[in-house]
Amino acid sequence: MDILLQEVGYSYAKDTPFEKRALTDVSLHIPSGSYTAIIGHTGSGKSTVLQHLNALLKPTEGSVTIGDRKIEAGVKAKNLRDVRRQVGIVFQFPEQQLFDETVLKDIMFGPLNYGVPEEEASRRAHELVEQLGLPAEVLTKSPFDLSGGQMRRVAIAGVLAMEPDVLVLDEPTAGLDPRGRREIMDLFYRLHIEKGLTTVLVTHSMEDAARYADNVAIMHNGRCVVTGEPTAIFSNEEQLRDYRLEPPRTIRLQRKFEAKTGIQLGVVSLTEEALAQNIASALLEGRDSE
Ligand SMILES: Nc1ncnc2c1ncn2[C@@H]1O[C@H](COP(=O)(O)OP(=O)(O)OP(=O)(O)O)[C@@H](O)[C@H]1O
């Protein structure tokens, strides 16, 4: 399912003395099946864009088209239930929204609320717990008796249980240790690849954007200033710095290697594995320093 923002403007507390403009003329296409990363420094408008993706916020200018629903500024949008089911958002610290007595009930809550039969909702919960690498015993436990990492997975299962067409991730690994972060990010990537799930990642991590995304949008001062594929975006270090972003670590390491050895690796490495491979190939080929 595609999402298209056309010339979107958004002001918080519009027409009040506290009015605050957050977005100006944002046009952004999230193609069906893509993995789109939205990056930008603090306050650039990422979270505000994110909340337009399932109409939690409605544009004060322009329009947002989510699948076959068009939400236009100044036009009352009714019945957004379908949109909310189709676009699932994993907010930062989603475990704060767990509430039910057992993990099973918590995961089933959303689907039941949308009229999914009990048996099917339960089947989804069992399947998701397994897919997310949790032991089946957690289903009967209180979510509040689990570890932080497990709670995070249960909350994610609750979003996935709605079987969304688009999964939106807002810094989904905030507060986890490096291993937990990697596991969760790899899991989202697997879902994206195996189920063709359209994924949108809002992140401060250039490393995650470079590793996982196939489409990158840069936000700056409330505008979407650049979109493109990751190799083009991340090889333009000057442009990144103009928007107050650091290039991903692998690219910084690559530049150090090139400066120290005089060997030019050519294409930029978006992952550590790619960097190791590029260095190995250059050394094996006996590429000379320039
Ligand atoms: N509820 C709100 N009321 C008023 N202004 C807000 C509100 N939420 C955000 N803003 C302002 O809107 C602008 C964009 O904020 P937004 O949270 O979308 O940026 P962000 O890129 O997600 O930032 P961060 O990386 O810090 O999460 C900022 O100037 C911010 O101060």
The ligand as an SDF file (V2000), in Angstrom:
LIG
                    3D

 31 33  0  0  0  0  0  0  0  0999 V2000
    2.7800   18.8880   20.5420 N   0  0  0  0  0  0  0  0  0  0  0  0
    3.4900   19.8950   20.0290 C   0  0  0  0  0  0  0  0  0  0  0  0
    3.0950   21.1690   20.2130 N   0  0  0  0  0  0  0  0  0  0  0  0
    3.8040   22.2130   19.6930 C   0  0  0  0  0  0  0  0  0  0  0  0
    4.9280   22.0510   18.9500 N   0  0  0  0  0  0  0  0  0  0  0  0
    5.3610   20.8140   18.7440 C   0  0  0  0  0  0  0  0  0  0  0  0
    4.6740   19.6530   19.2650 C   0  0  0  0  0  0  0  0  0  0  0  0
    5.3480   18.5330   18.8880 N   0  0  0  0  0  0  0  0  0  0  0  0
    6.4060   18.9670   18.1670 C   0  0  0  0  0  0  0  0  0  0  0  0
    6.4140   20.3150   18.0680 N   0  0  0  0  0  0  0  0  0  0  0  0
    7.4160   21.1470   17.3390 C   0  0  0  0  0  0  0  0  0  0  0  0
    7.3510   20.8040   15.9650 O   0  0  0  0  0  0  0  0  0  0  0  0
    8.6600   20.7640   15.3770 C   0  0  0  0  0  0  0  0  0  0  0  0
    8.9070   19.3700   14.8010 C   0  0  0  0  0  0  0  0  0  0  0  0
    8.9550   18.4380   15.8820 O   0  0  0  0  0  0  0  0  0  0  0  0
    9.0240   16.8530   15.7000 P   0  0  0  0  0  0  0  0  0  0  0  0
    8.8130   16.2480   17.0490 O   0  0  0  0  0  0  0  0  0  0  0  0
    8.1340   16.4300   14.5980 O   0  0  0  0  0  0  0  0  0  0  0  0
   10.5630   16.6870   15.2480 O   0  0  0  0  0  0  0  0  0  0  0  0
   11.4700   15.3690   15.2880 P   0  0  0  0  0  0  0  0  0  0  0  0
   12.3440   15.4560   14.0680 O   0  0  0  0  0  0  0  0  0  0  0  0
   10.6480   14.1690   15.4410 O   0  0  0  0  0  0  0  0  0  0  0  0
   12.3400   15.6060   16.5890 O   0  0  0  0  0  0  0  0  0  0  0  0
   13.0860   14.4970   17.5140 P   0  0  0  0  0  0  0  0  0  0  0  0
   14.1700   13.9210   16.6660 O   0  0  0  0  0  0  0  0  0  0  0  0
   13.6370   15.3260   18.6310 O   0  0  0  0  0  0  0  0  0  0  0  0
   12.0620   13.4970   17.9490 O   0  0  0  0  0  0  0  0  0  0  0  0
    9.6290   21.1420   16.4900 C   0  0  0  0  0  0  0  0  0  0  0  0
    9.9150   22.5160   16.3690 O   0  0  0  0  0  0  0  0  0  0  0  0
    8.8460   20.8580   17.7640 C   0  0  0  0  0  0  0  0  0  0  0  0
    9.2450   21.7310   18.7910 O   0  0  0  0  0  0  0  0  0  0  0  0
  1  2  1  0
  2  3  1  0
  2  7  2  0
  3  4  2  0
  4  5  1  0
  5  6  2  0
  6  7  1  0
  6 10  1  0
  7  8  1  0
  8  9  2  0
  9 10  1  0
 10 11  1  0
 11 12  1  0
 11 30  1  0
 12 13  1  0
 13 14  1  0
 13 28  1  0
 14 15  1  0
 15 16  1  0
 16 17  2  0
 16 18  1  0
 16 19  1  0
 19 20  1  0
 20 21  2  0
 20 22  1  0
 20 23  1  0
 23 24  1  0
 24 25  2  0
 24 26  1  0
 24 27  1  0
 28 29  1  0
 28 30  1  0
 30 31  1  0
M  END
$$$$
